[in-house]
Amino acid sequence: MKWMILLLASVIAAPVWAGDLDSELAGIQARWAEIQYQLPADKKEKAFENLAGQAEALVDSYPDRAEPLIWQGIVLSTYAGAKGGLGALGLVKDARKSLEKALDIDPAALEGSAYTSLGSLYYQVPGWPLGFGDDDKARKYLLKALELNPDGIDPNYFYGDFLIEQDQPERAREYFHKALNAPERPNRPLADAGRRKEIRNKLDAL
């Protein structure tokens, strides 16, 4: 069972909000990157569990905004990746619900990051009867993400990774190189560095 999910989300370009939402969401973004790229593996599950609680509180505070729901989906997805096994299935189902709610509110929020995250879930989660994995849905969501953010590091990375799963390594290489050349994201240096390391590892393995 593959739970690399979720790397999902460095997915996001630095957005523009006002007031407390800006600072609170920036805090979740920064903590996510620290856990994902700096903590040892045996510390990640508990750390993501705690961060999921913070993300839930932020969603409760801003129920009509898509951005907190997107990051809730991202945190739950990576929490599932750290947890692994059948126990992670409930978490990814909750992540999917959060991301779908975000799309209902504002499909273009965070440059279409909900589409990137949903696409990633659909190709990495097991299919029926264990999970909801579906390669056709994954392709649809990932291509929509690229339509909204064609030069972004994460849409290109995840579509490249999906193409590896589809036994299309040369096409995957094309998207990985585009991801490596993506613009730096303001205030996301740790997430960008971690993602680029992942991309280079994928390219080395091709």
Summary of the structure (lengths in Angstrom):
residues: 206
radius of gyration: 15.4
end to end distance: 21.1
largest distance: 45.6
contacts: 747
relative contact order: 0.15
helix: 75%
strand: 0%
